[in-house]
C-alpha cells in the first residue's frame, strides 16, 4: 500500500505553503510547519550563503519538516538587439520617476544546475524536502539528493512535464494550474501554454501517473482544498493565501495593492521578469499590453530592468510597478497569522468531508 502525502512528508495535514521567492521567510515556513502543514522557503533568488542562512534559521524555529525550492531555468540566450529595444521601450517609464534604466541587462539569478556549491550545501544541511521550479536538475543531482534521504518534488503545468518528473525519480508532482500566482513553472517558456486550470490538470495527471499529485493554483480556503481532494489530489499547495500573514515578507506596497479593492484583477505577463507570471494587474501590466508586439528579454534579464523600475517608482511613492505576484483567488484572502490560517483552512476542509 502506498503512503499518503502526509505520511510521505511526515506532516499532519495535506497542506503545503508555496515557496514564493522574495515573500516566504523562515518565520512563515516555520509557522506553517509547526501548525501541521509543510512550510517552504523560496531560495531560487538566493546565493548559497543566503540559502544556507535561511535553512539554518528555519531549523532554529521548527523541528518539523520544511521544503526548500530552487529554480532550474535554462541560462538566457543573449540578444543585444532585443535587450536594447526593451530598455529603450522602458526608458519613458524610468524618466517618469527621474531615473535611468540599466545600461545593460544582467543575469541576476543563477539556475540550480545540479552541481557545485548549492548542491554541496543542500547535502550538508539535508532539509526534509527539496523542490524544483522551471524544470529539473540533472539526473546525478536527483540521485544524490535522494540517496541523502531528501524527498523531492517538482512543478508541472502539463502532462508532458509531469511525465518527465515521474521518469526522473522525483517523489511528488506539484500540478500548477493557470490560476496560480507567481511564475508559471513551465520547463520551456517558449512552448505553447495550453493554460490548463488546476482542477482539470489534477484529474489529468492522476489518470496517467502513479506518484502523488499536489494541486496548486486558485486555492484559498478549505472548500477549495476539499474540491481538489475530491477530484483526486493528494494534497494542496497555497501561496497567495499566505501573503497577508504577518510572517510573510510582502512589503507595504504589496500589501496595499492587495487591500486596495474588493475586486482585484490579476494578469499573466512576461514583461516584469522575462517569464510568464501572474500578478495583480498594475501599471507594469498595462505597459506590457501596450508593448505586446515587442520581444521581452528572457528570464531573468528582463527582471533586472523590472526590479530597477519598481524601485524607482517606489522611491517616488508609486506602487504600480511592483512584482506583486498573486493568484486568481486573491479576493478571497484573509489576514491573520500563519498558524491561525492553517488551523482555519483545516477546519474548513474537515467540514467538506462530512
Residue, then its C-alpha position, 0 to 999 in steps of 0.5 A: x500500500x502506498x503512503x499518503x502525502x502526509x505520511x510521505x512528508x511526515x506532516x499532519x495535514x495535506x497542506x503545503x505553503x508555496x515557496x514564493x521567492x522574495x515573500x516566504x521567510x523562515x518565520x512563515x515556513x516555520x509557522x506553517x510547519x509547526x501548525x501541521x502543514x509543510x512550510x517552504x522557503x523560496x531560495x531560487x533568488x538566493x546565493x548559497x550563503x543566503x540559502x544556507x542562512x535561511x535553512x539554518x534559521x528555519x531549523x532554529x524555529x521548527x523541528x518539523x519538516x520544511x521544503x526548500x525550492x530552487x529554480x532550474x531555468x535554462x541560462x538566457x540566450x543573449x540578444x543585444x538587439x532585443x535587450x536594447x529595444x526593451x530598455x529603450x521601450x522602458x526608458x519613458x517609464x524610468x524618466x517618469x520617476x527621474x531615473x535611468x534604466x540599466x545600461x545593460x541587462x544582467x543575469x541576476x539569478x543563477x539556475x540550480x544546475x545540479x552541481x557545485x556549491x548549492x548542491x554541496x550545501x543542500x547535502x550538508x544541511x539535508x532539509x526534509x524536502x527539496x523542490x524544483x521550479x522551471x524544470x529539473x536538475x540533472x539526473x546525478x543531482x536527483x540521485x544524490x539528493x535522494x540517496x541523502x534521504x531528501x524527498x523531492x518534488x517538482x512543478x508541472x503545468x502539463x502532462x508532458x512535464x509531469x511525465x518527465x518528473x515521474x521518469x526522473x525519480x522525483x517523489x511528488x508532482x506539484x500540478x500548477x494550474x493557470x490560476x496560480x500566482x507567481x511564475x508559471x513553472x513551465x520547463x520551456x517558456x517558449x512552448x505553447x501554454x495550453x493554460x490548463x486550470x488546476x482542477x482539470x490538470x489534477x484529474x489529468x495527471x492522476x489518470x496517467x501517473x502513479x506518484x502523488x499529485x499536489x494541486x496548486x493554483x486558485x486555492x484559498x480556503x478549505x472548500x477549495x482544498x476539499x474540491x481538489x481532494x475530491x477530484x483526486x489530489x493528494x494534497x494542496x499547495x497555497x501561496x497567495x493565501x499566505x501573503x497577508x500573514x504577518x510572517x510573510x515578507x510582502x512589503x507595504x506596497x504589496x500589501x496595499x495593492x492587495x487591500x486596495x479593492x474588493x475586486x482585484x484583477x490579476x494578469x499573466x505577463x512576461x514583461x516584469x521578469x522575462x517569464x510568464x507570471x501572474x500578478x495583480x494587474x498594475x501599471x507594469x501590466x498595462x505597459x506590457x499590453x501596450x508593448x505586446x508586439x515587442x520581444x521581452x528579454x528572457x528570464x531573468x534579464x528582463x527582471x533586472x530592468x523590472x526590479x530597477x523600475x519598481x524601485x524607482x517608482x517606489x522611491x517616488x511613492x508609486x506602487x504600480x510597478x511592483x512584482x506583486x505576484x498573486x493568484x486568481x483567488x486573491x479576493x478571497x484572502x484573509x489576514x491573520x497569522x500563519x498558524x491561525x490560517x492553517x488551523x482555519x483552512x483545516x477546519x474548513x476542509x474537515x467540514x467538506x468531508x462530512 
